[in-house]
Amino acid sequence: MQKRYKIGIVLVVLCLLCLSSQKTFASNKTKDEEKEYDFNEETIVSISKKESYTESGKYTWLKYKPNADGYLTVEASDPTEPFTGTKGYLALYNSAKTKLLSSSTIFYNTAHSDNSYWYKFIFGMQKGSTYYIRVKSESAVKFTCQYKKVKDVSGISRIKAKNLKKNKVLTGLVPAGISNADWYQIRLTKKQKLRLYYNAKTNGCFKISIYMGTKLIGTRNIYYTSGLRKITLSLKINGKKSGMSAGKYYVKIERANTMSSGYYKIKWN
């Protein structure tokens, strides 16, 4: 009786190991069956209703590897099929699909065709890196991509800040997954109000900080903007607004959180 009991335990263990192996194999098989498209080979990708996450239970992956620093614009639209207001979620990942580089729930809805905020999304990227966009579509959808190179001339620190000339517009890049900040120097030759203009295209949030020498005098979080926004800096003396003193000022632009990327434009007068 004791021998039979031991044999029974061995058989149970072997069965459990077989089931575990089958379960792992099934899990890998499901992952392998997820559809993947390469934006480097085709700039327009259509996902059918059958391929959608709602129907298949599987994500669709859009791959892109830039040959220069810049930003990728991904636009969602209704497919050729008779659907209107297609919806779903996007998320940016690293080359291994293991590290999230954006919010996991970037929502798109083409019903809001009057506002590009709902269907056009921008991701800052670095040359040579591979990125994946995970699509969780609720129905059929079409994606179009366009890539634009950006030559970021900003400084990497306050000491190495790029001189920003009056009324000169510069474009800066904030690549996904990179923590570096961009620095600019503004020189006022006389006492005046300092008007700083910015235009941000981001899937998250950037932060602008302004310094008078080494002293922080103001900071603001900025989100996706449809056009130029203005920040006016002035001093208050005896309750009255007065211009900023002549001297050097520094502007620092960085991501407000690790899930943001994109680009921006900046100038002053």
C-alpha positions in Angstrom: 0.0 0.0 0.0 2.8 2.4 0.8 4.5 1.8 -2.6 1.2 2.5 -4.5 0.7 5.7 -2.6 4.2 7.0 -3.5 3.6 6.0 -7.2 0.3 7.9 -7.2 2.0 11.1 -5.9 4.7 10.8 -8.6 2.0 10.5 -11.3 0.1 13.5 -10.0 3.2 15.6 -10.0 4.0 14.6 -13.6 0.5 15.5 -14.7 0.8 18.9 -13.0 4.1 19.5 -14.8 2.5 18.6 -18.1 -0.4 21.0 -17.5 2.0 23.8 -16.5 4.0 23.2 -19.6 0.9 23.3 -21.8 -0.3 26.5 -20.1 3.1 28.2 -20.7 3.0 27.1 -24.4 -0.5 28.4 -24.9 0.4 31.7 -23.3 3.5 32.2 -25.6 1.4 31.1 -28.6 -1.2 33.8 -27.9 1.5 36.5 -27.6 3.1 35.3 -30.8 -0.2 35.6 -32.6 -0.5 39.3 -31.9 -0.5 41.3 -35.2 2.5 43.5 -35.9 3.0 46.2 -38.6 6.1 48.1 -39.5 5.6 51.8 -40.1 9.1 51.9 -41.8 7.7 49.7 -44.6 4.1 51.0 -44.8 2.9 54.4 -43.6 -0.8 53.5 -43.7 -2.0 50.6 -41.6 -5.6 49.3 -41.4 -6.9 47.2 -38.6 -10.1 45.3 -39.4 -13.0 44.7 -37.0 -12.0 41.1 -36.8 -8.4 42.1 -35.8 -9.6 44.6 -33.2 -9.0 44.0 -29.5 -12.7 43.8 -28.9 -13.2 41.0 -31.4 -9.8 39.1 -31.1 -8.7 39.9 -27.5 -5.3 40.7 -28.8 -3.3 43.9 -29.2 -2.0 45.2 -32.5 1.6 46.5 -32.5 3.0 49.3 -34.7 6.8 49.3 -35.0 9.0 52.3 -35.9 12.8 52.8 -36.0 13.8 56.4 -36.9 17.0 57.2 -38.9 17.2 60.6 -37.3 16.1 62.4 -34.1 12.6 63.7 -34.4 8.9 63.0 -33.8 6.4 60.6 -35.1 2.9 61.8 -35.8 0.3 59.0 -35.7 -3.2 59.8 -36.9 -6.3 57.6 -36.4 -9.2 57.7 -38.8 -12.3 55.8 -39.8 -11.5 52.8 -42.1 -13.0 52.2 -45.5 -15.7 50.2 -43.8 -18.9 52.0 -42.8 -17.8 52.9 -39.3 -17.9 56.4 -37.7 -16.3 57.5 -34.5 -13.9 54.6 -34.1 -12.3 54.5 -30.6 -9.5 52.8 -28.8 -6.3 53.3 -26.8 -2.6 53.7 -27.7 0.6 53.2 -25.7 4.2 53.6 -26.5 6.7 50.9 -25.6 10.5 50.2 -25.9 12.0 47.8 -28.4 11.4 44.8 -26.2 7.7 45.8 -25.6 8.5 45.6 -21.8 8.9 49.2 -20.8 6.0 51.7 -21.0 7.2 55.1 -22.4 3.8 56.9 -22.4 0.5 56.7 -20.6 -1.1 53.2 -21.1 -4.4 54.8 -22.0 -3.9 57.4 -24.7 -7.5 57.6 -25.9 -8.5 58.2 -29.6 -12.0 58.9 -30.8 -12.5 60.0 -34.4 -16.0 61.3 -33.7 -14.2 64.5 -32.6 -13.0 65.3 -36.1 -13.0 69.0 -35.4 -10.2 68.7 -32.8 -7.0 67.0 -33.7 -6.3 66.4 -30.0 -8.6 63.4 -30.2 -7.1 61.6 -33.2 -3.6 62.9 -33.8 -0.7 61.9 -31.5 3.0 62.8 -31.3 5.9 60.8 -29.9 9.4 62.2 -29.6 12.0 59.6 -30.7 15.8 59.1 -31.0 17.8 58.0 -33.9 18.5 54.2 -34.0 16.1 53.3 -31.2 13.2 51.0 -32.0 9.7 51.8 -30.6 6.4 50.0 -30.5 2.9 51.5 -30.3 0.4 49.2 -28.7 -3.1 49.5 -30.1 -6.2 48.4 -28.2 -8.9 49.1 -30.8 -12.6 48.8 -30.1 -13.5 48.5 -33.8 -11.9 48.8 -37.2 -9.5 51.7 -37.6 -6.9 53.1 -39.9 -3.5 54.7 -38.8 -1.4 57.0 -40.8 2.2 57.9 -39.7 4.5 60.8 -40.6 8.0 61.4 -39.3 9.8 64.7 -39.1 13.4 65.3 -38.2 14.3 67.8 -35.5 17.7 69.3 -34.9 17.6 70.2 -31.2 20.2 72.9 -30.5 19.3 73.4 -26.8 22.0 73.3 -24.1 22.3 70.3 -21.8 22.8 72.4 -18.6 22.4 76.0 -17.4 26.1 76.6 -17.9 25.8 75.3 -21.5 22.5 77.0 -22.3 21.7 77.9 -25.9 21.5 81.6 -26.5 17.9 82.4 -27.5 17.7 85.6 -29.6 14.7 87.9 -29.5 11.9 86.9 -31.8 13.9 83.8 -32.9 11.8 80.6 -32.9 13.6 77.4 -31.9 12.3 73.9 -32.0 13.2 71.5 -29.2 12.7 67.7 -28.9 11.8 65.6 -25.9 12.4 62.0 -26.8 10.5 59.2 -25.1 12.3 57.6 -22.1 15.1 60.3 -22.0 15.4 62.4 -18.8 17.6 65.2 -20.1 16.4 68.8 -19.8 16.8 71.6 -22.5 18.3 74.9 -21.5 18.1 78.3 -23.1 19.6 81.7 -22.2 17.9 85.0 -22.7 19.8 88.3 -22.4 17.8 91.5 -21.6 19.8 94.6 -22.4 17.3 96.9 -20.7 14.5 96.8 -18.2 11.4 95.3 -19.8 8.5 92.8 -19.5 9.7 89.4 -20.6 7.1 87.7 -22.8 7.8 84.0 -23.5 5.9 82.2 -26.2 5.6 78.4 -26.5 3.8 75.8 -28.6 3.9 72.2 -27.2 3.0 69.0 -29.0 3.1 66.2 -26.4 1.2 63.1 -25.4 1.8 64.0 -21.8 3.0 67.1 -20.0 6.2 69.3 -20.1 7.5 71.7 -17.5 8.9 75.2 -18.1 11.1 76.7 -15.4 12.5 80.2 -15.6 15.6 81.4 -13.7 17.1 84.8 -13.0 20.7 83.7 -12.8 20.6 80.7 -10.5 17.3 81.7 -8.8 14.1 80.0 -9.8 11.5 82.7 -10.4 8.7 80.7 -12.0 7.5 77.3 -13.3 4.6 76.1 -15.2 3.3 72.7 -16.6 2.3 72.8 -20.2 0.2 70.4 -22.2 -0.7 69.9 -25.9 -1.5 73.3 -27.4 -3.1 74.2 -30.7 -1.0 77.4 -31.1 1.4 79.8 -29.4 0.7 80.4 -25.7 2.3 83.3 -23.7 3.9 83.7 -20.3 4.5 87.3 -19.3 7.1 88.0 -16.6 7.3 91.2 -14.7 8.1 92.5 -11.2 5.7 94.1 -8.7 7.0 97.2 -7.0 4.6 99.0 -4.6 1.7 97.1 -6.1 2.5 98.2 -9.6 3.9 95.9 -12.4 7.4 96.8 -13.6 9.7 95.3 -16.2 12.4 92.7 -15.5 15.9 94.0 -14.8 18.5 93.8 -17.5 20.6 90.6 -17.2 20.7 86.9 -18.0 17.7 84.7 -17.7 17.5 80.9 -18.2 14.6 78.8 -19.5 14.6 75.0 -18.7 12.2 72.7 -20.5 11.8 69.1 -19.4 9.1 66.4 -19.2 6.9 66.8 -16.1 6.7 63.0 -15.8 8.4 59.9 -17.3 5.5 59.2 -19.6 5.8 62.3 -21.8 7.4 62.9 -25.1 7.1 65.1 -28.2 8.4 68.5 -29.3 7.9 72.2 -28.7 8.6 75.6 -30.2 9.8 78.6 -28.1 10.6 82.3 -28.6 10.5 85.6 -26.6 10.2 89.4 -27.1 
